[in-house]
Amino acid sequence: MDQNWHSVDLKKTKKTKKFSSKPKWLRVKLPTGKKFSNLRSIVDKHSLHTICESGNCPNMGECWGAGTATFMILGNVCTRSCGFCAVSTGKPGSVDWSESEKVANSVKLMDIKHCVITSVDRDDLKDGGSILWAQTVKAINRLSPQTTIETLIPDFKGETYNIDRIIEVSPDVVSHNLETVERLTREVRVQAKYSRSLFVLKYLKENGIKRTKSGIMLGLGETYDEVINTMQDLRNHHVDILTLGQYLQPTKSHLKVAKYVSPDQFDLYKKIGLELGFKYVESGPLVRSSYHAEKHLF
C-alpha cells in the first residue's frame, strides 16, 4: 500500500545496526492553534476518521492549521504486506459503498480546503477499489466544490482500466509513491514492482493528469547514488512533485532503520531535485506524503 509511511508486522526483517535513540531533529512539538483545536473538536464530536490521527502523523497540527486533512477509504485491512506499513494485512471486509458520502460529509463538516484521499491496496477486488475511489472524488466535488483534491493511489496492479477511473474524475493532484530505490523494492514493497509504479505515474501524466507526485523514504539502506537515480527515474516518467522523508520503525517487528539521514542531506536532495526539474520538492526528516500538499497546486 502507498500511504503516509506507516509499517506492517513482518515475521522476518532485515538485520541492521540498532539505534538507541532518535536524533534531536526528529522531535516534534505537540500540535496547537485555534484552527487545529476547532478541527479536533469537530472530529471528536462526530467520530470522523482521518489517517492524520490514526497514523500519528507528526505534521497533523501544521496541516490541520492550513486546512488540509487526509482520509483513508476501502477499510483498514490491506491485501499487501509491505515492510514499512503499519496497516494490518489480511483478508479485507466487503466494500462500504456509503463511504464516499461519509468522507465527503466529513470534508464539508471540517471545512477542509485541500483534501488528500488514500487507501489500502484491494487486490481482492477486480476493480482494485477504483469505483469507490471515483465515487469519493465525485462526492467531495459535489458537496465541497471549492475543495481541491489529491488522490494518493495504489498501483491497481498496473491495470489501466482501473487507473482510467481516476483519470476520468480528474483530481487536482494524483500521487503514487515509489517508496524506495529499485534495489530495495522487493524487500520494502513485497508485492509491488518498481517498474510498474513508474508505468502508473507515466500513464497518468500521458493521459491528462496535470500534476503527478511521488515520494520515497530514506534510511532503509539506500545509497546516495541510488537516491539520485530514483529521482531521475521519476523525472524521466514526467513526475512533477517529489516528497522525501525519514523512514521510522514503529515496532521491533518492522523493517529496521538503517540510518537517520541528516537535515543537511535532505536539503541537498531538495536542491538536486529542483535542478532535475521537479516543480516542487518537499524534503526533510519529518516530511510525509501529504505534507504541505496544499502548496503543490502550482
N, C-alpha and C positions, 0 to 999 in steps of 0.2 A: 504494500500500500504506500501511497505517496502523500504524506502529510506531516507537517509540523514536528517531525523528528522525535517521536517517542520510541519506545522499544518493546520487543516481544520476547517471551520466555523461550530460551533455547536449551536443549539438552547438552549441546556441545558449543563451546565458544573458543575463540582464538586466545591462546595464551600470550599475554603481553605483560610488560612491566607494570607492576601495581603502584598506583599513586596514592599517597596517604591523605592528601588534601587538595582541594581545588585552588588554583591561583586567585589572587585578590580581584583580578579583573572579571571574574565570573560571579562576584557577589552583586546582588540586586537589592534595591530599596523596595519596601512594601508600597503597593500602588495607593495613590492618594488623589485628591482633587474632587471638585464638585461634580463634574461630568461622570467620573468613574463611580462615585458614590451613588448618584442617581441611577445609573445603569445597573449597578449591583443590586439596588433595592428592587428595581423592576424585575430583574432576573429571578431573584429570590421569591418575590411575591407571586409571580406567575409560573414558577417552576420551569423556566426556559432552559434550554441546553445549548451551550457553546463549547467548542473544542478549546477555547481560551481557558476556561475553568477546568474542564476535565483533563486537560493536558498540562495543567500547572505552568502555562507559558510565562516566562519571566517578563514579557513585554505587555502583559494584559492591561496594566494601568495606563501605559502610554497609548496603546492602540484604542482602548475604550475612550480615553480622553479625546482622541482625534475622531471619534465616531466610527471606528472600524471594528468589526467582530467577525469571527469565523464559526461557521456551523457545519456539523458533520451529518450526512444523510446515509441512508441504507443500513442503519443499525450500527452496533458496536462490536461485531464479530467479523473478522476478516478471513478470507479463504487462503491468504498467503501468510508465510511465516518469516518475514524479513527480520534480519538480525538486529535492527535498530529500533523497532517499533513496539510500543507498549500496549497497543490494542490487542485484545485476545484473538487468537487464531483458532479456527474450527469450522463447524457447520452453522452458517447463519440461519436466522429465522426467516419467515416469509416477509415479503416487502410490505411496508406500511404505505399504502397508496395515498393516505391522507397527510403524509409527512411534508409534502410540498407546501400545502396550505399552512401547516403548523409553523414551518420555517418562515414563510412569507409573513405570517401574522406576527411572529417574533421580531422580524426585521422592522416591521411597521411600528410595533409597540415600543421597541427600543430606539426608534428614530435613527436607525443606522444610515450613515451617509455612504459608506462603502462596505459591501458585504462580500466575504470570501466563503465559498462553499467547497467542502471537501468530502471525501467518503472513504469507506473501506473498499477493498477490492471484492467484487462479487463475481468470481469466476464460475460460481454455481448457476448463474443466470445467463440465458442465451444472449440477452441484450446487455449483459455486464452492468446493469443498472442504468443504462443510458436513457431509458424512457423516463424514469423518475428524475434524473438529472435535468432533462429538458423541461419537464413539468415544473420543477422547482424554480428554474430561471424565469419561466413564463409567469409563475405566480408572484414572484417578487416584483417583476416588471409591472404587473397589473395593480398590485396593492401599493407599491412604492416606486412609481415611475422615475423619481429623481435619484433613486439609489443606484450607484454604479456597482457592477458585479464582477468578481473574479472567480473563475472555477478552477480549482486545483484537482485535476482529474487523474484517475488511474490510466494505465496504458490500454485498457479494453482488449488485451491480447493482440493489439495492432489491427483489430478488425475495423475496417474503415466505415462500414455501415453504422457502427455504433459511434465512432468519432464524428460522423456526419451529423448525428443528432445534436451534438454540442455546437457544431459549426452553425447549424440552422437557427439556433436561438441567439447566436451572436453575442456572447458575453463581452464585456469591455476588455477583459484580460483572460487568456486561457493559459494555465500553468500546468506543467507536468515535470516532476522532479527527477533528475538523473541520479541524485542522492550521493553517488560516489564515483571514483575513477573506474575505468574499464576493468583493470586487473582485480579489483576488489568486489566487483558487482555480484559475482556468483555467491560470495560469502555474505555480503551485506543485504542483497536483494535476491533471495534464493530462487524464486520463480520468475524473476524478471530478466530482461536481456538489454544490455547497453545499446546495441544497435536498434532494437525495437523502440526504445524510448526516443532515440534520435529520430527515427522514422515518424513517430507520432508528432513530434514537435515540428518537423518539416512539413508534414501533411497538413497540419493546422494552418501554418503560415501560407502555404501554397493554395489553400482553399478558402481564403477570405478572412482569416482571423488577423486583426490589425496588430495586436500586441501579444506576443508569446513570451513565456517566462519559465525558468527552470532554476533549481537550487541544488547545491551539493554540500555535504557535511565534511568537515575537516577533523583530523585527529584520529582517523581509523587505520593509519599506517601508510597513507599515500605519500608520494614524494612530491617535491616542488615541480619537477618536470611533468609529472602526471597531472597535477592540477592545471598547469598551463595548457597541456594537450587537451584536457577535458574542456576547458574554456574555449579553446579554438574549435573543437568539435561542435560545440553548441553554436558558435558563431557561423560555422560552415553550414549549419542547418537553420540559419536565419533567426535564432532566438534573440529577442530584444532586451530582456531583463534577466539579471542574474542575482541570486542570493547565495552567500557563503556564510556558514556559521559553524560553531564548535559542536561536535558530537559529544553528548554527555550520557554516561551509562546510568540508567535508572536503578538497576538492581544487579546483584552479583551474577545472576544467570544470563545477563545480556552481554553482547559484544563489549569488550573492554576498551577503554580509551587508550590508544597507543601514544598520544601526545596532546598536550594542551598548547594550541597554537597562539602565539602572542598577538596582541592588538596591532603591533607594528607590521607583522606578517600579513594580517588581514588587510591593513591599509595598502600594502604593496600589491596584493592581489586585486584590490579595487582599482588601483592606478593602472595595472596591466589590463584589467577587464575593459576599462574605458578606452584604452589605447587600441584594444582589439575591435572595438566598435559597438559594444553593448551600449544601449541608450540610457540604462540605469543599472547601477551595481550597488547592492546592499551587502556589505562585508564587515563582519565583526563577530566576536565570540558569542554574543547573545542573539545574533540575528537568526530568525526563523522564517519559514516560507512566506508568511503573511505580514512580516514586519515592514512597516511603512508602506503597506500595499496601496493605500490611498494616494501615495505620491507617484505611483507608477503609471498614472494615466496621462502620459505625455501627449 
